[in-house]
Amino acid sequence: MAGAWRTGRKGRGALPTRQAGSGERRAERDQPAFRPSPPCGLLQLGAQDYERLRPGYPEQMWADLRADAGARLEGSVLDVGAGTGKASLTLARAGAQVTALDPSAEMIAVLGQRAAQERLAARVRLRQGSFEDLDPQTEEKIDLLVSAQAWHWTDPATRWVRLAGLLADDAMAALVWNGWHLKASHHETGRVEAVVSERNRRWGTAVPVDTEAHDTGGGWTQEPVLEVPGADRLREGRRRVYAWDWQMPTRHYLELLGTTSRYRLLEQGRREDLTTALGQALGPTTFRACQTLLVEVMAGR
């Protein structure tokens, strides 16, 4: 990844809460658009590609999270939507005992392999399942919950009530998302938009286009996160935004798009047609401006 991390920090004042499932303005890749859980088959696909192509998260973000979590890292730590372990293994390297929860058997298998390779298997407990499988009445209370690029897949009708019930007193949840857009300084973004919009009209689809600016400190990074029901039992703590630059060969970028939900849901012939046209519009290398959003949610009011 090219470029330095640039951090924007927000204070402890909570933003307004929102009605569960309301205001879904975007059909982004994996932005916090708060969707219901995807089809099971979607989650079972592409663990190796996901690990190879998806970006990680800024080192400064992890440093801030560790500092904010403090002694909670020594308690019960849960990674929701753990995937191939980008968060779980980072926390395990820091000395935490982590339960890695994911509905995909393939993702869990890759995570287990990575943990073994790094000799972290003793610090990572693998658990296949969804957040909705956790019963606050019977589960161990959680001191630190982390969900990186996955919280929007949980059920908006129940997630905050469930989270409040699972968190121990003075516990914290750290919700993380990456967002990016193609740099207009390096690409003919109008041409890219035309490629996608023409096919969306023809196919009746809603494939997102990576040209919407996600500027640090504005736009999607400032949207309310806490929703009702459940928001009355939680409060938003710190919110931070980390900006960075990312470039990669276009062929890898097109593979990356293939790991996202909207592209996976396309019929194969359509997906190939779209990625071929995008490759022609983008040139050999893609350049993106990226942001990572960290929102800390605290138990209690």
Sequence and secondary structure as in RCSB ss.txt:
>XXXX:A:sequence
MAGAWRTGRKGRGALPTRQAGSGERRAERDQPAFRPSPPCGLLQLGAQDYERLRPGYPEQMWADLRADAGARLEG
SVLDVGAGTGKASLTLARAGAQVTALDPSAEMIAVLGQRAAQERLAARVRLRQGSFEDLDPQTEEKIDLLVSAQA
WHWTDPATRWVRLAGLLADDAMAALVWNGWHLKASHHETGRVEAVVSERNRRWGTAVPVDTEAHDTGGGWTQEPV
LEVPGADRLREGRRRVYAWDWQMPTRHYLELLGTTSRYRLLEQGRREDLTTALGQALGPTTFRACQTLLVEVMAG
R
>XXXX:A:secstr
  S  EEEEE S     EETT       SSSS       HHHHTS HHHHHHHS    HHHHHHHHHHHGGGGGS
 EEEET TTSTTHHHHHHTT  EEEEES HHHHHHHHHHHHHTT GGGEEEEES GGG  TTTS  EEEEEEES 
GGGS TTTHHHHHHHHEEEEEEEEEEEEEEEE TTTS HHHHHHHHHHHHHHHT     TTS   TTSGGGGS  
 EETTGGGEEEEEEEEEEEEEEEEHHHHHHHHTTSHHHHTS HHHHHHHHHHHHHHH SEEEEEEEEEEEEEEE 
 
